[in-house]
């Protein structure tokens, strides 16, 4: 452990945020995650960290985190699981996974860091949650109204439904902001595209920064899709992975070789060498194609095919490189576990950019 500001990483996963903050000069003092495979990956790559395995929704785990930290950390970082806020999810405002923010808040309240960082999916910007102190029966009533609205099977007035629903809901970003302001923090958020910061993929994520004492600073873009003065061009797949050898039998790299579902074949999955990658997702089945594959062919709406061959998904090492993990970063578990850890992670390069801003906020 060095002399840098101390960090607690909640919902740490395999350690993308921590890897970036370390590059920005922070010491990762402690971490927590519920998934044992990701926990093992984190420990292998951050051996000096007090890594705590357990469900943060349990009070015993919360108490263990607070006891170990014991007011020794300056920063709390983390990305609570995003399923409850994803545009592709059910968007149920009573989804228990959304309550994980409440556990993050409890830790912040007890530890009182100088700065906190929360990362989440773009969908959180349009997600809504219940206002405070709504009775449980009213919540159940509103959830039923939401189900009716989604089903579109009953002849009801959407405008009337919206009026009944919206009265009891608040945008999630505003709820997060007001919650932390109640603890004495100033809070701002910004939507960042990883490609604008040197990461070779399009990946939009929201960062919430909170502090009690300083002005909030977000990173300035370093790259652009087009040539703009003082900004570099987006980093392409050619620059990112063209030097990696083709994965072969018996080497350390791995490729998921499962079938291609109708959902996968519903759109183009291949980017060329001179483009940035599509978002690296957490599901092995949804990993983009390697840029060396022949182009896919569109034959109808939401229907593409492989016109020629061979075709393969990006390998584990290629995905890790696109996510800007260093080549010596160790991922544990099965092949699908490795893809999941990499896809769920914050790209370390973007985390470093954010971490550098936090250092400025700390003076």
C-alpha positions as CSV (number, residue, x, y, z in Angstrom):
1,X,0.0,0.0,0.0
2,X,1.4,3.3,-1.1
3,X,0.9,6.9,0.0
4,X,-1.9,7.8,-2.3
5,X,-5.5,8.6,-1.3
6,X,-7.3,5.5,0.0
7,X,-10.2,4.0,-2.0
8,X,-13.1,1.6,-1.1
9,X,-14.5,-0.1,-4.2
10,X,-18.0,-1.3,-3.8
11,X,-19.6,-3.7,-6.4
12,X,-16.0,-4.0,-7.5
13,X,-16.4,-6.9,-10.0
14,X,-13.1,-7.9,-11.5
15,X,-11.6,-4.4,-10.7
16,X,-11.9,-2.2,-13.8
17,X,-12.6,1.0,-11.7
18,X,-9.8,0.1,-9.2
19,X,-7.3,-0.6,-12.0
20,X,-8.0,2.9,-13.4
21,X,-7.9,4.7,-10.1
22,X,-4.6,3.0,-9.3
23,X,-3.2,4.4,-12.5
24,X,-4.4,7.8,-11.3
25,X,-2.3,7.5,-8.1
26,X,-4.8,6.0,-5.6
27,X,-4.4,3.1,-3.3
28,X,-7.2,0.6,-3.3
29,X,-7.6,0.0,0.4
30,X,-10.7,-2.3,0.4
31,X,-13.3,-3.8,-2.0
32,X,-16.5,-5.7,-1.9
33,X,-18.4,-8.0,-4.3
34,X,-20.9,-10.8,-4.1
35,X,-19.6,-12.9,-7.1
36,X,-16.9,-15.2,-6.0
37,X,-15.3,-15.6,-9.4
38,X,-14.9,-11.8,-9.9
39,X,-13.8,-11.6,-6.3
40,X,-10.9,-14.1,-7.0
41,X,-10.0,-12.1,-10.1
42,X,-9.9,-8.9,-8.1
43,X,-7.6,-10.4,-5.4
44,X,-5.1,-11.8,-8.0
45,X,-4.7,-8.3,-9.5
46,X,-4.9,-6.3,-6.4
47,X,-3.2,-8.4,-3.8
48,X,-2.7,-5.6,-1.3
49,X,-6.4,-4.8,-1.0
50,X,-8.6,-6.0,1.8
51,X,-11.1,-7.8,-0.5
52,X,-14.5,-8.6,1.2
53,X,-16.7,-11.3,-0.3
54,X,-20.4,-11.0,0.5
55,X,-23.9,-9.6,-0.1
56,X,-23.8,-5.9,0.7
57,X,-27.6,-6.1,1.3
58,X,-26.8,-8.0,4.5
59,X,-26.2,-5.8,7.5
60,X,-23.4,-8.1,8.7
61,X,-21.5,-7.5,5.4
62,X,-22.1,-3.7,5.7
63,X,-20.8,-3.7,9.2
64,X,-17.7,-5.7,8.2
65,X,-17.0,-3.2,5.4
66,X,-17.3,-0.3,7.7
67,X,-15.2,-1.9,10.5
68,X,-12.4,-2.8,8.1
69,X,-12.4,0.7,6.5
70,X,-12.7,2.4,9.9
71,X,-12.6,5.9,8.3
72,X,-9.3,5.2,6.6
73,X,-10.6,5.8,3.0
74,X,-10.9,9.1,1.2
75,X,-12.9,7.9,-1.7
76,X,-15.7,5.4,-2.3
77,X,-16.2,4.2,-5.9
78,X,-18.6,1.7,-7.4
79,X,-21.1,0.6,-10.0
80,X,-24.1,-1.1,-8.5
81,X,-25.6,-3.8,-10.8
82,X,-27.3,-2.1,-13.6
83,X,-30.1,-4.5,-14.6
84,X,-32.8,-2.5,-12.8
85,X,-31.9,0.7,-14.8
86,X,-31.1,-0.8,-18.2
87,X,-33.2,0.2,-21.3
88,X,-33.5,-3.5,-22.0
89,X,-34.7,-4.5,-18.6
90,X,-38.2,-4.6,-17.1
91,X,-37.7,-1.1,-15.7
92,X,-39.8,-2.0,-12.6
93,X,-39.4,0.9,-10.1
94,X,-39.7,-1.7,-7.3
95,X,-37.0,-4.0,-8.7
96,X,-34.9,-5.0,-5.6
97,X,-31.7,-4.5,-7.5
98,X,-32.4,-0.8,-7.6
99,X,-32.3,-0.8,-3.9
100,X,-28.6,-1.6,-4.0
101,X,-28.1,2.1,-4.3
102,X,-29.6,2.4,-0.8
103,X,-26.8,0.1,0.5
104,X,-24.2,2.2,-1.3
105,X,-25.7,5.3,0.4
106,X,-25.6,3.6,3.8
107,X,-21.9,2.9,3.4
108,X,-21.2,6.5,2.3
109,X,-23.1,7.8,5.3
110,X,-21.1,5.8,7.7
111,X,-17.7,6.2,6.1
112,X,-18.0,9.9,5.2
113,X,-15.6,10.0,2.2
114,X,-14.4,13.2,0.8
115,X,-15.6,12.1,-2.7
116,X,-17.7,9.3,-4.0
117,X,-18.1,8.0,-7.6
118,X,-21.1,6.0,-9.0
119,X,-21.0,4.5,-12.5
120,X,-24.1,3.2,-14.2
121,X,-25.8,2.5,-17.6
122,X,-27.3,5.2,-19.8
123,X,-30.7,3.9,-19.1
124,X,-30.6,5.2,-15.6
125,X,-31.2,8.8,-17.0
126,X,-34.7,7.9,-18.1
127,X,-35.5,5.5,-15.2
128,X,-38.0,6.5,-12.5
129,X,-38.4,5.3,-9.0
130,X,-40.9,5.9,-6.2
131,X,-40.8,9.1,-4.3
132,X,-39.9,8.8,-0.6
133,X,-42.6,7.7,1.9
134,X,-45.0,6.2,-0.6
135,X,-47.2,3.6,1.2
136,X,-46.6,0.0,0.1
137,X,-50.2,-0.5,-1.0
138,X,-49.9,2.6,-3.2
139,X,-46.6,1.2,-4.7
140,X,-48.4,-2.1,-5.5
141,X,-51.2,-0.1,-7.2
142,X,-48.8,1.9,-9.3
143,X,-46.9,-1.3,-10.3
144,X,-50.2,-2.8,-11.5
145,X,-50.9,0.3,-13.5
146,X,-47.4,0.1,-15.1
147,X,-48.1,-3.5,-16.1
148,X,-51.4,-2.5,-17.7
149,X,-49.6,0.3,-19.6
150,X,-46.9,-2.2,-20.8
151,X,-49.4,-4.9,-21.9
152,X,-51.4,-2.7,-24.2
153,X,-54.0,-5.4,-24.1
154,X,-56.6,-3.4,-22.3
155,X,-58.3,-0.4,-23.9
156,X,-57.3,2.3,-21.4
157,X,-56.3,5.9,-21.8
158,X,-52.5,6.1,-21.8
159,X,-52.7,9.8,-20.9
160,X,-54.8,9.1,-17.9
161,X,-52.5,6.2,-16.8
162,X,-49.5,8.4,-17.1
163,X,-51.1,11.0,-14.8
164,X,-51.8,8.4,-12.2
165,X,-48.3,6.9,-12.4
166,X,-46.1,10.0,-12.7
167,X,-47.6,11.6,-9.6
168,X,-45.7,9.1,-7.4
169,X,-42.5,8.7,-9.3
170,X,-39.3,10.7,-9.6
171,X,-36.4,10.5,-12.1
172,X,-33.7,8.3,-10.6
173,X,-30.8,10.8,-11.2
174,X,-32.8,13.4,-9.2
175,X,-33.5,10.8,-6.5
176,X,-29.8,10.0,-6.2
177,X,-28.9,13.7,-6.1
178,X,-31.4,14.6,-3.4
179,X,-30.4,11.5,-1.3
180,X,-26.7,12.5,-1.2
181,X,-27.5,16.2,-0.8
182,X,-29.3,15.1,2.4
183,X,-26.0,13.8,3.6
184,X,-24.2,17.1,2.8
185,X,-22.8,16.3,-0.6
186,X,-22.8,18.3,-3.8
187,X,-23.7,16.0,-6.7
188,X,-23.4,16.2,-10.5
189,X,-23.6,13.6,-13.2
190,X,-22.5,13.3,-16.8
191,X,-22.9,10.9,-19.6
192,X,-19.5,9.8,-21.0
193,X,-18.8,7.9,-24.2
194,X,-15.7,5.8,-23.7
195,X,-14.5,6.3,-27.3
196,X,-14.1,10.0,-26.5
197,X,-11.4,9.1,-23.9
198,X,-9.2,6.7,-25.9
199,X,-11.1,3.5,-25.3
200,X,-11.5,1.6,-28.7
201,X,-15.3,1.0,-28.4
202,X,-18.6,3.0,-28.2
203,X,-19.9,2.6,-24.7
204,X,-22.0,5.2,-23.0
205,X,-22.0,5.3,-19.2
206,X,-23.2,7.8,-16.6
207,X,-20.9,8.9,-13.8
208,X,-22.2,10.6,-10.6
209,X,-19.6,12.5,-8.6
210,X,-20.2,13.8,-5.2
211,X,-18.1,15.9,-2.8
212,X,-18.6,18.0,0.3
213,X,-15.7,20.5,-0.1
214,X,-14.6,21.1,-3.7
215,X,-15.9,22.0,-7.1
216,X,-16.8,18.9,-9.1
217,X,-14.6,18.2,-12.2
218,X,-15.3,15.8,-15.0
219,X,-12.7,14.7,-17.6
220,X,-12.4,16.6,-20.8
221,X,-12.6,14.5,-24.0
222,X,-9.2,13.5,-25.4
223,X,-10.5,11.9,-28.7
224,X,-13.1,12.5,-31.3
225,X,-14.8,10.6,-34.2
226,X,-13.6,13.3,-36.6
227,X,-10.4,15.3,-36.7
228,X,-10.8,18.2,-34.3
229,X,-8.1,20.6,-33.1
230,X,-6.3,19.3,-30.0
231,X,-8.2,16.0,-30.0
232,X,-7.0,12.7,-31.3
233,X,-9.1,10.5,-33.6
234,X,-10.9,7.6,-31.9
235,X,-8.7,4.6,-31.4
236,X,-9.6,1.9,-33.9
237,X,-9.7,-1.9,-33.6
238,X,-6.6,-2.0,-35.8
239,X,-4.6,0.1,-33.3
240,X,-6.1,-1.9,-30.3
241,X,-5.8,-5.6,-31.3
242,X,-4.2,-6.1,-34.7
243,X,-0.9,-7.2,-33.0
244,X,-2.6,-10.0,-31.0
245,X,-2.0,-13.5,-32.4
246,X,-5.0,-15.5,-33.7
247,X,-6.2,-17.6,-30.7
248,X,-5.2,-21.2,-31.1
249,X,-5.6,-24.5,-29.4
250,X,-3.7,-24.8,-26.2
251,X,-2.7,-21.2,-25.8
252,X,-3.8,-18.8,-23.0
253,X,-6.5,-17.1,-25.1
254,X,-10.1,-18.4,-25.3
255,X,-13.0,-17.9,-27.7
256,X,-16.6,-18.6,-27.0
257,X,-17.9,-20.9,-29.8
258,X,-21.6,-21.3,-29.0
259,X,-24.2,-20.9,-31.6
260,X,-25.5,-17.6,-33.0
261,X,-29.1,-16.9,-31.8
262,X,-31.8,-15.2,-33.9
263,X,-31.3,-12.1,-31.6
264,X,-27.6,-12.1,-32.5
265,X,-28.4,-12.4,-36.2
266,X,-31.0,-9.5,-36.0
267,X,-28.3,-6.9,-36.7
268,X,-24.8,-6.4,-37.9
269,X,-22.2,-7.6,-35.3
270,X,-19.0,-6.8,-37.2
271,X,-17.0,-3.6,-37.1
272,X,-14.1,-3.2,-39.6
273,X,-10.4,-2.8,-38.6
274,X,-10.6,1.0,-39.0
275,X,-13.6,1.5,-36.7
276,X,-14.1,1.4,-33.0
277,X,-15.7,-1.7,-31.5
278,X,-19.3,-2.2,-30.6
279,X,-19.8,-2.3,-26.9
280,X,-18.2,-5.3,-25.2
281,X,-21.2,-6.9,-23.5
282,X,-21.2,-9.2,-20.5
283,X,-22.9,-12.2,-22.2
284,X,-20.5,-14.4,-24.2
285,X,-23.2,-15.1,-26.8
286,X,-23.4,-11.4,-27.6
287,X,-19.7,-10.7,-28.1
288,X,-19.1,-8.8,-31.4
289,X,-17.3,-10.5,-34.4
290,X,-13.6,-10.2,-35.0
291,X,-12.9,-7.4,-37.5
292,X,-11.0,-9.9,-39.7
293,X,-14.3,-11.8,-40.4
294,X,-16.1,-11.1,-43.8
295,X,-18.9,-8.5,-43.6
296,X,-22.3,-9.7,-42.6
297,X,-25.1,-9.4,-45.2
298,X,-28.5,-7.8,-44.5
299,X,-31.3,-9.8,-46.1
300,X,-34.4,-8.3,-44.4
301,X,-35.4,-6.1,-41.5
302,X,-33.7,-7.4,-38.3
303,X,-32.3,-10.3,-40.3
304,X,-28.6,-10.7,-41.2
305,X,-26.6,-13.6,-42.3
306,X,-23.0,-14.8,-42.7
307,X,-22.5,-14.5,-46.4
308,X,-19.1,-16.2,-46.3
309,X,-16.8,-17.7,-43.6
310,X,-15.2,-18.4,-41.3
311,X,-16.8,-16.3,-38.5
312,X,-15.7,-16.1,-34.9
313,X,-16.4,-13.8,-31.9
314,X,-13.7,-11.6,-30.4
315,X,-11.6,-13.6,-28.0
316,X,-11.2,-13.1,-24.2
317,X,-7.9,-11.3,-24.7
318,X,-9.2,-9.2,-27.5
319,X,-12.2,-8.1,-25.4
320,X,-9.9,-7.3,-22.5
321,X,-7.6,-5.2,-24.7
322,X,-10.7,-3.4,-26.1
323,X,-11.8,-2.7,-22.6
324,X,-8.2,-1.3,-22.0
325,X,-7.2,-3.9,-19.4
326,X,-3.4,-4.4,-19.4
327,X,-2.3,-7.6,-21.1
328,X,-1.0,-9.1,-17.8
329,X,-4.4,-8.8,-16.1
330,X,-5.5,-12.2,-14.8
331,X,-9.1,-13.3,-15.2
332,X,-10.3,-16.4,-13.3
333,X,-13.2,-18.8,-14.0
334,X,-14.7,-20.4,-17.1
335,X,-14.6,-18.8,-20.5
336,X,-18.1,-17.4,-20.1
337,X,-17.2,-16.0,-16.7
338,X,-14.2,-14.2,-18.1
339,X,-16.4,-12.6,-20.8
340,X,-18.9,-11.6,-18.2
341,X,-16.3,-10.0,-15.9
342,X,-14.7,-8.0,-18.8
343,X,-18.1,-6.9,-20.2
344,X,-19.4,-5.7,-16.8
345,X,-16.2,-3.8,-16.0
346,X,-15.6,0.0,-16.3
347,X,-12.7,0.4,-18.8
348,X,-9.6,1.1,-16.7
349,X,-8.5,3.9,-19.1
350,X,-11.8,5.8,-18.6
351,X,-11.6,5.1,-14.8
352,X,-8.1,6.6,-14.8
353,X,-9.5,9.8,-16.5
354,X,-12.2,10.1,-13.9
355,X,-9.7,9.3,-11.1
356,X,-7.4,12.1,-12.3
357,X,-10.3,14.5,-11.9
358,X,-11.0,13.2,-8.4
359,X,-7.3,13.9,-7.6
360,X,-7.8,17.5,-8.7
361,X,-11.0,17.7,-6.6
362,X,-8.9,16.6,-3.6
363,X,-6.3,19.3,-4.3
